[in-house]
């Protein structure tokens, strides 16, 4: 028996490769499937099954492409209704994989069709559960992301999730291994652990949702409390996973077009494309194409693209570090943004060398800011509400990046104002959005809250309740 977790950090997503006696099952594959196929070929094994735990909202799965290439059937749990051929498993239906078996346990609550897959070893002993978004480490799946609920509320789904956990998961032995679909950083839960594998016994001890004696009423209240609005792209990804999508090779072929500065500018003017700059924030700060949006590849790239770009069909033109253009196109496609039209050949240096107009972002060090703090300048903290409430610069207003477009009226243009986040990534995204809206009197505090603390700038008390 061989089990491999294939974890993608920028999505905080785990796919799984399971092999026994030359037969392979893939659970929740990413859209680019080459690694799974190559791994099976290298081991002289055959991909027999493609299991999906549910219709994912936060990424486009690779089930259709993988099925087309390998001939393996796609398997969903009960109540799934995809627009393509798939096996809709019955609750407790068993699938044989070499010397192993995989049992579909219907565990609705995150979504109606959510299913956990129980892996038993060659001796028929429970070995592991692949829980999808039903059970995370330290948390459980949100009950407010399902698209087809037939009138069920988030509270109704939370109640279903409680029953699923109590009846299907909790009775399993403590030494059963838990393999979730996501870890810390995913928007599919609230407070996940950084670890990506654990035992069920430890989760029974540490996960609030599995604690001994928790009532259904308590569970519903705690699971539904404090849920932030989901990213805008989630419904589009569910639709693609359920109804179908374009082959990723076609997406790559369309986007992998090198454009010189003149052709790039013409494409931007003629197509209404967003110019997306995916370099490091320090490079964007020093120079960028006017009105371009910064979301760097080296941060939480795909989730922020999905949260801040309105629609997955939006045309996109890329400014990328040389050699990382294909990576950017691929990572956009993971969250359904398939309409990349090309990239700036030679990167931003080619733009500058062509004597094209460019813009910069003003910046100040935290130490230099401390010297002017007594003048009570206008300051905006673009971190999440929870981060802000925990501790923030005394005079800062909270304008979370995810909702910055609803706060535009707060950013006055009659005098400079300052922005910061935790370390500089999100504040640079915010600066790019504001500048694209014609607001240019922004000064970024270099290094964000980390440097602000090091400079001993006056802060609120830890766990300040103000907002």
C-alpha positions as CSV (number, residue, x, y, z in Angstrom):
1,X,0.0,0.0,0.0
2,X,1.3,3.4,-1.0
3,X,-0.4,6.7,0.0
4,X,0.9,10.0,-1.1
5,X,-0.4,13.4,-0.2
6,X,0.2,15.9,-3.0
7,X,-0.1,19.3,-1.3
8,X,-0.3,22.6,-3.2
9,X,0.6,25.4,-0.8
10,X,-0.9,28.4,-2.7
11,X,-4.4,26.7,-2.6
12,X,-3.7,24.9,0.8
13,X,-5.1,21.9,-1.1
14,X,-4.3,18.2,-0.7
15,X,-4.8,15.7,-3.5
16,X,-4.1,12.0,-2.9
17,X,-2.4,9.2,-4.8
18,X,-3.2,5.7,-3.5
19,X,-1.6,2.6,-5.0
20,X,-1.9,-1.2,-4.4
21,X,-0.9,-4.1,-6.6
22,X,-0.6,-2.0,-9.7
23,X,-3.9,-0.2,-9.3
24,X,-4.2,3.5,-8.5
25,X,-6.9,5.8,-7.1
26,X,-6.7,9.6,-7.2
27,X,-8.7,11.7,-4.8
28,X,-9.5,15.3,-5.5
29,X,-6.9,15.9,-8.3
30,X,-5.7,19.3,-9.3
31,X,-6.5,20.5,-12.8
32,X,-3.0,19.8,-14.2
33,X,-2.9,16.0,-14.1
34,X,0.6,15.2,-15.5
35,X,2.1,14.4,-12.1
36,X,-0.5,11.7,-11.4
37,X,-0.2,10.1,-14.8
38,X,3.6,10.1,-14.7
39,X,3.7,8.7,-11.2
40,X,1.5,5.8,-12.3
41,X,3.5,5.2,-15.4
42,X,6.7,5.2,-13.5
43,X,5.3,2.5,-11.1
44,X,3.9,0.5,-14.1
45,X,0.5,1.0,-12.5
46,X,-3.0,1.8,-13.9
47,X,-5.2,4.6,-12.6
48,X,-8.4,2.7,-11.8
49,X,-10.6,5.3,-10.0
50,X,-10.9,9.1,-9.7
51,X,-12.7,10.0,-6.5
52,X,-14.2,13.4,-5.8
53,X,-15.2,14.2,-2.3
54,X,-17.6,17.0,-3.5
55,X,-18.0,19.8,-6.1
56,X,-15.1,22.0,-5.0
57,X,-15.7,25.7,-4.8
58,X,-12.1,26.9,-4.3
59,X,-10.4,25.2,-7.3
60,X,-11.1,23.5,-10.6
61,X,-10.5,19.8,-10.2
62,X,-8.8,17.7,-12.8
63,X,-11.3,14.9,-12.8
64,X,-12.6,15.4,-16.4
65,X,-9.1,15.6,-18.0
66,X,-7.8,12.7,-16.0
67,X,-10.8,10.5,-16.9
68,X,-10.4,11.4,-20.6
69,X,-6.7,10.6,-20.6
70,X,-6.8,7.4,-18.5
71,X,-10.3,6.0,-19.1
72,X,-10.8,5.8,-15.3
73,X,-14.3,6.4,-14.0
74,X,-15.1,9.5,-11.9
75,X,-16.8,8.7,-8.6
76,X,-18.9,11.1,-6.6
77,X,-21.0,10.4,-3.5
78,X,-24.8,10.2,-3.1
79,X,-26.8,13.2,-4.2
80,X,-24.2,14.4,-6.7
81,X,-25.7,15.3,-10.1
82,X,-22.9,16.2,-12.5
83,X,-23.5,17.0,-16.2
84,X,-21.1,14.2,-17.3
85,X,-20.7,10.5,-17.0
86,X,-19.8,9.5,-13.4
87,X,-20.5,6.7,-10.9
88,X,-22.7,8.1,-8.2
89,X,-21.8,5.9,-5.3
90,X,-24.3,4.7,-2.7
91,X,-23.6,5.2,0.9
92,X,-21.2,2.5,2.1
93,X,-20.6,1.3,-1.4
94,X,-17.2,-0.5,-1.6
95,X,-14.6,-0.1,-4.3
96,X,-11.7,-2.6,-4.6
97,X,-8.2,-1.3,-5.3
98,X,-5.6,-4.0,-5.4
99,X,-5.5,-5.5,-1.9
100,X,-7.3,-2.5,-0.4
101,X,-10.9,-1.3,-0.3
102,X,-12.3,2.2,-0.4
103,X,-15.8,2.7,1.1
104,X,-17.9,5.8,0.3
105,X,-19.3,7.3,3.5
106,X,-21.9,9.9,2.7
107,X,-21.2,12.8,5.0
108,X,-23.4,15.7,3.9
109,X,-23.1,19.1,5.6
110,X,-20.4,21.1,3.8
111,X,-22.3,20.3,0.7
112,X,-25.2,17.9,0.0
113,X,-23.0,15.4,-1.9
114,X,-20.0,15.6,0.4
115,X,-18.5,12.2,0.9
116,X,-15.7,10.8,3.0
117,X,-13.7,7.8,1.6
118,X,-12.7,5.1,4.2
119,X,-9.6,3.2,3.2
120,X,-9.2,-0.4,4.6
121,X,-5.9,-2.3,4.4
122,X,-5.4,-5.8,3.0
123,X,-6.6,-7.3,6.3
124,X,-9.8,-5.3,6.2
125,X,-8.8,-3.0,9.0
126,X,-9.7,0.7,8.9
127,X,-6.6,2.6,7.9
128,X,-7.4,6.2,6.8
129,X,-10.2,8.5,5.9
130,X,-10.1,11.1,3.1
131,X,-12.5,13.6,4.4
132,X,-12.6,16.3,1.7
133,X,-14.1,19.4,3.3
134,X,-16.2,17.5,5.9
135,X,-13.4,17.3,8.5
136,X,-10.3,19.5,8.5
137,X,-7.5,19.4,11.1
138,X,-8.8,21.7,13.9
139,X,-12.0,22.6,12.0
140,X,-14.8,21.4,9.8
141,X,-16.0,22.6,6.4
142,X,-18.1,25.7,6.1
143,X,-21.9,25.0,5.7
144,X,-22.5,28.1,3.6
145,X,-20.8,27.3,0.3
146,X,-23.1,24.7,-1.3
147,X,-24.8,26.0,-4.4
148,X,-27.8,23.6,-4.8
149,X,-29.3,23.3,-1.3
150,X,-33.0,23.0,-2.2
151,X,-33.9,25.7,0.3
152,X,-31.7,24.4,3.1
153,X,-30.1,27.1,5.2
154,X,-26.5,27.2,6.5
155,X,-27.9,26.2,9.9
156,X,-29.7,23.2,8.3
157,X,-26.5,22.1,6.6
158,X,-24.5,22.6,9.8
159,X,-27.0,20.2,11.5
160,X,-26.5,17.7,8.8
161,X,-22.7,18.0,9.2
162,X,-23.1,17.4,12.9
163,X,-25.0,14.1,12.2
164,X,-22.4,13.1,9.6
165,X,-19.5,13.6,12.1
166,X,-21.3,11.9,15.0
167,X,-22.6,8.9,13.0
168,X,-19.9,8.3,10.4
169,X,-16.6,9.7,11.7
170,X,-16.6,9.6,15.5
171,X,-17.2,5.9,15.7
172,X,-14.0,5.1,13.8
173,X,-10.9,4.1,15.8
174,X,-8.5,6.7,17.2
175,X,-5.6,5.4,15.1
176,X,-7.3,6.0,11.8
177,X,-5.4,8.6,9.8
178,X,-7.2,11.8,8.7
179,X,-6.3,13.1,5.2
180,X,-8.3,16.4,4.6
181,X,-8.7,18.3,1.4
182,X,-7.4,21.6,2.8
183,X,-5.1,23.0,5.5
184,X,-4.5,26.5,7.0
185,X,-5.0,29.3,4.6
186,X,-8.0,27.8,2.8
187,X,-11.3,29.8,2.7
188,X,-13.2,26.6,3.1
189,X,-12.9,26.6,6.8
190,X,-12.2,29.1,9.7
191,X,-9.4,28.0,11.8
192,X,-7.4,25.0,10.4
193,X,-4.2,23.7,11.8
194,X,-1.0,24.1,9.8
195,X,-0.4,20.3,9.8
196,X,-1.9,18.4,6.9
197,X,-2.1,14.9,8.3
198,X,-3.2,13.7,11.8
199,X,-4.9,10.8,13.6
200,X,-8.6,10.9,14.3
201,X,-7.8,10.3,18.0
202,X,-5.9,13.6,18.2
203,X,-8.6,15.4,16.4
204,X,-11.1,14.1,18.9
205,X,-9.0,15.7,21.6
206,X,-8.1,19.0,19.8
207,X,-10.8,19.8,17.3
208,X,-13.6,21.9,18.8
209,X,-16.2,20.4,16.5
210,X,-15.4,16.8,17.7
211,X,-15.2,17.5,21.4
212,X,-16.9,15.1,23.7
213,X,-20.4,16.0,24.6
214,X,-20.9,18.8,22.1
215,X,-24.6,19.2,21.4
216,X,-26.1,19.7,18.0
217,X,-27.3,23.2,19.0
218,X,-23.8,24.1,20.2
219,X,-22.2,22.7,17.1
220,X,-24.5,24.7,14.7
221,X,-23.9,27.9,16.7
222,X,-20.1,27.5,16.7
223,X,-19.7,26.4,13.1
224,X,-21.8,29.2,11.7
225,X,-20.4,31.9,13.9
226,X,-18.0,34.4,12.3
227,X,-18.2,33.2,8.8
228,X,-16.8,35.7,6.3
229,X,-18.4,36.1,2.9
230,X,-16.9,33.5,0.5
231,X,-14.6,34.7,-2.4
232,X,-16.5,35.8,-5.5
233,X,-15.2,33.0,-7.7
234,X,-16.5,30.1,-5.6
235,X,-19.8,29.7,-7.4
236,X,-18.1,29.8,-10.8
237,X,-15.7,27.0,-9.7
238,X,-18.6,24.8,-8.5
239,X,-20.3,25.3,-11.8
240,X,-17.2,24.3,-13.8
241,X,-16.6,21.2,-11.6
242,X,-20.2,20.2,-12.0
243,X,-20.8,21.1,-15.7
244,X,-17.4,20.8,-17.3
245,X,-14.5,23.0,-18.4
246,X,-12.0,23.4,-21.2
247,X,-8.9,21.2,-21.3
248,X,-6.0,22.9,-19.5
249,X,-3.7,22.3,-22.5
250,X,-6.0,24.6,-24.6
251,X,-5.9,27.2,-21.8
252,X,-2.1,27.1,-21.8
253,X,-1.9,27.3,-25.5
254,X,-4.1,30.4,-25.7
255,X,-2.3,32.2,-22.9
256,X,1.3,31.3,-23.8
257,X,1.7,34.1,-26.3
258,X,4.7,36.5,-26.0
259,X,3.8,40.0,-26.8
260,X,6.2,42.9,-27.4
261,X,5.4,46.2,-25.5
262,X,3.5,47.7,-28.5
263,X,1.4,44.5,-29.1
264,X,0.8,44.2,-25.3
265,X,-0.5,47.7,-25.1
266,X,-2.7,47.3,-28.1
267,X,-4.2,44.1,-26.7
268,X,-4.9,45.8,-23.4
269,X,-6.7,48.7,-25.2
270,X,-8.6,46.5,-27.6
271,X,-9.8,43.6,-25.3
272,X,-10.6,45.3,-22.0
273,X,-8.1,42.9,-20.4
274,X,-6.8,43.5,-16.9
275,X,-3.0,43.8,-16.7
276,X,-2.0,41.5,-13.9
277,X,1.5,42.0,-12.6
278,X,2.6,38.8,-10.7
279,X,6.2,39.8,-9.8
280,X,7.4,40.4,-6.3
281,X,5.9,43.4,-4.5
282,X,9.3,45.1,-4.3
283,X,9.6,45.0,-8.1
284,X,6.1,46.4,-8.6
285,X,6.8,49.2,-6.1
286,X,9.8,50.4,-8.2
287,X,7.9,50.4,-11.5
288,X,4.8,49.0,-13.1
289,X,2.5,49.6,-16.1
290,X,-0.1,52.3,-15.2
291,X,-3.4,50.8,-13.9
292,X,-2.0,47.3,-13.6
293,X,-3.1,45.2,-10.7
294,X,-0.4,43.5,-8.5
295,X,-1.0,40.0,-7.1
296,X,2.4,38.3,-6.7
297,X,3.0,34.6,-7.5
298,X,5.0,34.3,-4.3
299,X,2.0,35.0,-2.0
300,X,-1.5,33.5,-1.8
301,X,-1.8,34.1,-5.5
302,X,-4.8,32.1,-6.7
303,X,-7.1,32.9,-3.8
304,X,-6.5,36.6,-4.1
305,X,-7.0,36.5,-7.8
306,X,-10.4,34.8,-7.2
307,X,-11.3,37.2,-4.4
308,X,-10.5,40.4,-6.2
309,X,-11.1,39.9,-10.0
310,X,-14.8,40.0,-10.5
311,X,-15.4,37.2,-13.0
312,X,-13.5,34.1,-14.2
313,X,-14.1,35.0,-17.8
314,X,-12.2,38.3,-17.4
315,X,-9.5,38.7,-20.1
316,X,-6.0,38.9,-18.5
317,X,-2.6,40.0,-19.7
318,X,0.4,39.1,-17.6
319,X,3.5,40.8,-16.5
320,X,5.5,38.0,-15.0
321,X,9.1,37.3,-14.0
322,X,10.9,35.8,-17.0
323,X,10.6,32.1,-17.0
324,X,7.4,32.0,-14.8
325,X,4.8,32.9,-17.4
326,X,3.5,29.3,-17.8
327,X,3.4,28.9,-14.0
328,X,1.2,32.0,-13.8
329,X,-1.2,30.8,-16.5
330,X,-1.4,27.4,-14.8
331,X,-2.1,28.8,-11.4
332,X,-4.8,31.1,-12.8
333,X,-6.5,28.1,-14.4
334,X,-6.5,26.3,-11.1
335,X,-9.2,28.7,-9.9
336,X,-11.0,28.9,-13.3
337,X,-9.4,32.0,-14.8
338,X,-8.9,30.6,-18.3
339,X,-8.9,33.7,-20.3
340,X,-5.2,34.7,-20.3
341,X,-4.5,36.3,-23.6
342,X,-0.7,36.6,-23.4
343,X,2.3,38.0,-21.5
344,X,4.8,40.8,-21.9
345,X,7.8,39.4,-23.6
346,X,10.9,40.3,-21.7
347,X,8.9,41.4,-18.7
348,X,8.7,44.8,-17.2
349,X,12.3,45.6,-18.3
350,X,11.2,45.4,-22.0
351,X,8.4,47.9,-21.2
352,X,10.9,50.4,-19.7
353,X,13.4,49.8,-22.5
354,X,10.7,50.7,-25.0
355,X,10.4,54.1,-23.2
356,X,6.7,53.3,-22.3
357,X,5.1,55.2,-19.5
358,X,5.2,53.6,-16.1
359,X,4.2,54.3,-12.5
360,X,5.6,53.7,-9.0
361,X,4.3,53.3,-5.4
362,X,5.6,55.6,-2.7
363,X,6.9,53.9,0.4
364,X,8.2,54.9,3.9
365,X,10.0,52.9,6.5
366,X,8.3,52.2,9.8
367,X,11.0,54.1,11.7
368,X,10.5,57.1,9.4
369,X,6.7,56.9,9.9
370,X,7.2,56.9,13.7
371,X,8.7,60.4,13.4
372,X,5.6,61.8,11.8
373,X,3.0,59.8,13.8
374,X,2.4,62.7,16.1
375,X,0.9,64.6,13.1
376,X,-1.9,62.0,13.2
377,X,-1.7,61.0,9.5
378,X,-4.5,59.0,8.0
379,X,-3.6,55.3,8.2
380,X,-5.4,52.2,6.8
381,X,-4.9,48.6,7.9
382,X,-5.8,46.2,5.1
383,X,-5.5,43.0,7.1
384,X,-8.4,40.8,8.0
385,X,-10.8,42.0,10.7
386,X,-9.5,39.3,13.1
387,X,-5.9,40.4,12.7
388,X,-6.9,44.0,13.2
389,X,-9.0,43.3,16.3
390,X,-6.1,41.3,17.8
391,X,-3.8,44.4,17.6
392,X,-3.3,47.3,15.3
393,X,-1.7,50.7,15.1
394,X,-3.6,53.0,17.3
395,X,-4.9,55.5,14.7
396,X,-5.4,53.0,11.9
397,X,-8.8,52.3,10.3
398,X,-9.6,48.7,9.1
399,X,-10.3,48.4,5.4
400,X,-9.7,44.6,4.7
401,X,-8.2,43.9,1.3
402,X,-11.0,41.5,0.4
403,X,-13.6,44.3,0.6
404,X,-11.4,47.2,-0.4
405,X,-13.7,48.2,-3.3
406,X,-16.5,48.9,-0.9
407,X,-14.2,51.3,1.1
408,X,-13.1,53.6,-1.8
409,X,-14.9,56.6,-0.4
410,X,-12.6,56.5,2.7
411,X,-9.5,57.1,0.7
412,X,-9.4,60.9,0.4
413,X,-7.4,62.4,-2.4
414,X,-6.7,65.8,-0.8
415,X,-3.6,64.6,1.2
416,X,-1.3,61.6,1.5
417,X,-2.4,58.5,3.5
418,X,-0.6,55.4,4.6
419,X,-1.4,51.7,4.3
420,X,0.0,48.5,5.8
421,X,-0.7,44.8,6.1
422,X,1.2,42.1,8.0
423,X,4.3,42.1,5.8
424,X,3.8,44.1,2.6
425,X,2.1,41.7,0.2
426,X,-1.5,42.6,0.7
427,X,-0.8,46.4,1.1
428,X,0.8,46.4,-2.3
429,X,-2.2,44.7,-3.8
430,X,-4.4,47.3,-2.2
431,X,-2.1,50.1,-3.5
432,X,-2.4,48.7,-7.0
433,X,-6.2,48.6,-6.8
434,X,-6.4,52.1,-5.5
435,X,-4.0,53.5,-8.1
436,X,-6.0,51.7,-10.9
437,X,-9.0,53.7,-9.5
438,X,-7.2,56.9,-9.9
439,X,-6.2,57.3,-6.2
440,X,-2.4,57.9,-6.2
441,X,-1.7,59.7,-2.9
442,X,-0.8,56.3,-1.2
443,X,2.3,55.7,0.9
444,X,3.0,52.1,1.8
445,X,4.6,51.3,5.2
446,X,7.5,49.0,4.3
447,X,7.4,45.6,6.0
448,X,3.9,46.1,7.3
449,X,2.8,45.4,10.9
450,X,5.9,43.3,11.6
451,X,8.2,46.4,11.1
452,X,5.6,48.6,12.8
453,X,5.9,46.5,16.0
454,X,9.7,46.5,15.8
455,X,9.7,50.3,15.5
456,X,7.7,50.4,18.8
457,X,5.0,52.5,17.2
458,X,2.0,52.9,19.5
459,X,-0.5,50.0,19.2
460,X,-3.7,49.0,20.8
461,X,-3.6,46.4,23.5
462,X,-3.6,42.8,22.4
463,X,-7.2,41.5,21.9
464,X,-8.6,45.0,21.7
465,X,-12.2,44.7,20.9
466,X,-12.4,47.9,18.7
467,X,-13.1,47.7,15.0
